[in-house]
Amino acid sequence: MKSWVRKTLRVGVTGTLAATTLAACSSSGGPPSLTWFINPDNGGQIQIAKECTAAAKGEYKITTSPLPTDATQQRQQLVTRLSAKDSSISLMSIDPVYVPELSYAGFLAKIPAADATIFSKDIVKPAVDAASWQGKLVAAPFYANVQLLWFYKSVAQQAGLDMTKPVTWDQLIAAARKTKTTIGVQADQYEGYTVLINALISGAGGKIVENPGAQAKDVKLGLDTKAGEDAVKIIEQIARGGIGGPALSTAEEGQSLTLFTTTSGAFKGGFLANWPYVWSTLTPAQKKLIGFTVYPQTVAGTTSKPPFGGIDIAVGAYTHNKPQAFDALKCITSAAHQAYYMVHDGNPAANETAYTDPAVLKAYPNGLAAMILKSLKASGPRPQSQYYGDLSAALQQSFSPPNSVNSSTPKKADDFILKVLKGEKLL
Amino acid sequence: MTTTVERPATPQPAHAKPSKPTLSDRARQERSLGWRLSAPALIVMLAVVAYPIINAVYLSFFNKRITDPNSGGFIWFRNYKVILSDSKWWDAVWVSVLIMVITVVIEFILGMALAMVMNKIVIPRRTLRTIVLIPYSIITVVSAYGWQYAFAPTSGYISKWLHTLTFGSFDQNYDWFGHHWSALIAIMASEIWKTTPFMALLLLAGLAQVPGELQEAAQVDGATFWERLRRVTLPSMKAAILVAVLFRALDAFRIFDNIFIMTKGSQNTTSVGVLAYDQTITRSEVGLGSAISVLLFICVVIITVIFIKGFRTDLSRVRGD
């Protein structure tokens, strides 16, 4: 009985070892596998990965792995893996605001000069700036999001607003009051709130960080300024009297869009500051009623700085297949793929030439494509800092909930953020 | 397993220090077998429990930020000084204690009532226990999302119900997550709904141990329901109550999921667990985060000691008979 068991075990173990060895041999014989960590989308990045794998003709194979939905959590997962020197990260889709931090930590592979020229060719300047750290391109811009102002034509008309010209936040607030409608913005304690605060301050000619790239102890902030005051006044007005809707303190992109598309009850949609994906969510009937224009001005007469977003793709510092990863990156970020992604997933291309693509013009009609490109060129990035995560979270905390924001908020935020950066306060 | 201890052959003077008892061969073998049998479990426990705790204590003395190559200096107790002198820490402790006290009290009352119902009902006992357990079987994150939607200002039903029940005086678009106390109520509602069944089951086990003859004797003596509950039932199930309340108190103090999903700590609803997460994971400040985790561990130990001393029950001596 015992010898029978032993024989069976021996055969089993030998078989398993043989199968494992064979499997290992077969995998080492194939093309290098590149894992691309993608932000969740409508399947566009997976399709591009397939097309680039086919175009590589056996040079490499791209497999995708999804990151969490939220940008902050995407960063967390990448930081956790890269701090453990994870070599399985060949390519990663990252929010531009985290490019400085990941680059400073040494988590991004250096881009060869020749490739950097290719990655920045025909790319809008704000996208190139956002993908750079200390003067060098460290990631390839893939798509470049920008917020627009969406509005109901009837509401604007009723309020007497001329939407062919830039409008100010004050005008919108007055219009919303007059027409008893809402202005959809993002003011939950999350990254979208930083987007709003930064856009308001930039629009008034200010900067949240005066000296980007400075060490924590040397960072100078520009919140307690005239621009900060202007931003606070706008948030105060939106937060009061229900102009920002009943749940402004928990409003993210989706909630603000829902508020905007509500056409009955006490909170009817009037205006919305949101990304261009809004267009793809509207029904044909809604598209007839809704218009779009450039982001509102903080100060009348001063050109607005529309919020800039998007996704850059970087090569992991610890991947064993860097040359193949950079080749794959050229394929992924090509103008044709950016145009495809803009049509398929509703996220605007960073490459200017994509905006002449007939498919893009068809998907973004009535001058929407041109409006996106115009806004992109005028857009303002969020602060470039290796401590962006801390800075953004501390800013959100200081300005939350929005109905508590008042004239003392910028000064308090300034003090709090500096203490957090110096390690003297908890976040 | 028994242990035989050999007595010393010659009597020792009263003032002399007793010599170390000598073990018999059999006792030695049994002790050795015991060590060998428990060694794998001990090694695993050391690897998964002791190592992370020791590592956290070690890391808490460093100024370590994962994404900053220039960080990592040894700073002694500075992290602890920063934490203990920050109002955010004390706010988080207050929120955690508040949630712990309120939820445990409500859960105990509801759990006791449920346990008594389940103890009395003979048919359909199994079905009833299964139904009661449903909330506990739901993952906390899912439960948190469910309650978040229930409290949502425009689409949730809680505000609408309250609006109807108060004849329109309660705002049906009330922003529960926009204010400190209302956000805490929503968080605690989810916590109570989810874990009351756990409390009820533990109390039911204790209730089953209460001798029936004691209850009958008290009834014959004319004791009312409340008198029987206070003087017979509760004292007889002291150990079960200690276990139930202690387990839930520790869980409630370490609350994370509900807050993380519902408010992410906004409106001053950050608990100690969320604070530790924010520093360690969100900020990548592993030194500061480890120090908070160590303090959280100390808090848990203090709560445990308070409960065990307060109940004056030695769990190791409690038997089911």
Chai-1 contact restraints between the chains, C-beta under 6 A:
chainA,res_idxA,chainB,res_idxB,connection_type,confidence,min_distance_angstrom,max_distance_angstrom,comment,restraint_id
A,Q76,B,I281,contact,1.0,0.0,6.0,A-B,restraint_1
A,V79,B,S284,contact,1.0,0.0,6.0,A-B,restraint_2
A,S83,B,I66,contact,1.0,0.0,6.0,A-B,restraint_3
A,E101,B,T67,contact,1.0,0.0,6.0,A-B,restraint_4
A,A105,B,T67,contact,1.0,0.0,6.0,A-B,restraint_5
A,Q189,B,K264,contact,1.0,0.0,6.0,A-B,restraint_6
A,Q189,B,S266,contact,1.0,0.0,6.0,A-B,restraint_7
A,P246,B,P153,contact,1.0,0.0,6.0,A-B,restraint_8
A,P246,B,N173,contact,1.0,0.0,6.0,A-B,restraint_9
A,P246,B,D175,contact,1.0,0.0,6.0,A-B,restraint_10
A,A247,B,P153,contact,1.0,0.0,6.0,A-B,restraint_11
A,A247,B,D175,contact,1.0,0.0,6.0,A-B,restraint_12
A,S249,B,G178,contact,1.0,0.0,6.0,A-B,restraint_13
A,T250,B,F177,contact,1.0,0.0,6.0,A-B,restraint_14
A,D390,B,R283,contact,1.0,0.0,6.0,A-B,restraint_15
A,S400,B,S266,contact,1.0,0.0,6.0,A-B,restraint_16
A,P401,B,G178,contact,1.0,0.0,6.0,A-B,restraint_17
A,K425,B,D86,contact,1.0,0.0,6.0,A-B,restraint_18
A,L426,B,D86,contact,1.0,0.0,6.0,A-B,restraint_19
A,L426,B,K88,contact,1.0,0.0,6.0,A-B,restraint_20
A,L427,B,D278,contact,1.0,0.0,6.0,A-B,restraint_21
A,L427,B,R283,contact,1.0,0.0,6.0,A-B,restraint_22
